[in-house]
Amino acid sequence: MPKQKKTFYVTTTLPYVNADPHLGFAMEIIRADALARYHALQGEEVIFNTGTDEHGLKIYRKAQENGLEPQEYVDGYSAKFQGLKDALHLSYTHFTRTTDAHHVKAAQEFWKRCRDNGDIYKKQYQVKYCVGCELEKTDSELVDGKCPLHPTTALELIDEENYFFRFSKYQQALLDLYDAHPDFVQPDYRLKEIRNFVSAGLTDFSVSRLKTKMPWGVEVPDDADHVMYVWFDALVNYISVLGWPEDQKTFERFWPGVQVCGKDNLRPQTAMWQAMLCSAGLPNSARVYVGGFLTVNGQKISKSLGNVIDPIALCNEYQTDPVRYFLLREIPFGDDGDFSYERLLGRYTSDLGNGLGNLLNRVIAMSRKYCDGKVPTVDPAACKIAVAGTTWEGEGGLQKLAELVGASYAEVQCDAALDALWLGRDGAKSSIAQANQYIQETEPFKLVKTDPEAVSRILYSMLEACRWYAWLLTPAMPQVADEILAQLGLNVIEERTKTWNEALTWGGLVPGSLLPEPKVLFPRKG
């Protein structure tokens, strides 16, 4: 009986469908995609979940504003988010809509388990509520009486009888979780932030709305007068996608999973959801990676500010993988980052065009010219070591580079992975920049007149390095990686049956195999 594959499960948050997709969410899902692709390259069976959050007051009101039934409204917007799969070269395996029948049943079963555990009760309450966040707000969270994330949206005062979740009951359980798993929330300072929030004391939160005031939601079990509060319903998607509660086999194979979210989701993902899981008698998430905001000219992306950037239009202009590269390398995970067309063009020109693209083009062109259009006919083992006195280290440096890049991808530190790949660090002296320098130092275009055998060894090592770069780039730039493999004369479909470790061994290029004519990877812009 074949050994069962190791599993890996990653999910993004589910964006609200009250507006078109913007570049900020594109950044979140691209990071999750890079993580999912890296684990798939390890030979693991991966479930990668995203989707759309389709209930709640602001969606209900948007549907009314547009003269549509709520389901018709969310159907249209959900399709736009599904369109990101092709536009952003995403590899997600599941797309969860919170209006899906299975999800609705799972949310209701989850409610029953929390209720049966004594953690859901009714009470009359008054609270200030931000429709933009779909969250209750305390005075200490407000700035000049307004939500700092939605300063142009007036707070609403809710005064009604709702169901509540006993969040306060789980203060110690959450603190114990954070203490037992100090890497549970990444980066570290986000764990400190949520621990401080929980340590200050937790307040039970509302988990329902009166249907007469807000009918668009999952109906509360055994009480047709209430629908679930949108956060309670939506969070359950992280397990409903795994077939919970009916498909226990799949659920137990893949859960607990990893979550990737933005910092505005810190409280719901790392505290509210974890307390709800405890109440339902289920394991907590494995880890939560919390990213920062994407800004434009120093301002958070917002329709009201008119600085929303359409990721699909941007990819049409600059190609998808260069956009992925910019977002992954330019903005360290956990930090806020600023987007500008000038910086995107700068990365495109210097890193991609003049760096990677130039390396591939010149190495293939010289190999075709000096080696009869073929991969040089040499012993690959004889090409492992770089020419003495050069800054490039050869196969040993590539091994170190692969270790650095892989470890960085595994922790969603894509900026560190790509920085190492382009520039080298921590003793890994076989980066893209160092490969280009190696060609300048050895000058095979001059050496061919005096030592053609040395030229063959140099060119083989450079072609083989490009093959390694393609694999190291795959999580971040999957289509560019495939194009590099194809330009090296490899069968991409066959190559992609290999795992990361199988591919990253020296000598993958067959000496004497044909090299296609090189193509420009990154046409000039501007």
Order of alpha helices (4+ residues) and beta strands (2+ residues): beta-alpha-beta-alpha-alpha-alpha-beta-alpha-beta-beta-beta-alpha-beta-alpha-beta-beta-beta-beta-alpha-alpha-alpha-beta-alpha-beta-beta-beta-alpha-alpha-beta-alpha-alpha-alpha-alpha-alpha-alpha-alpha-alpha-alpha-alpha
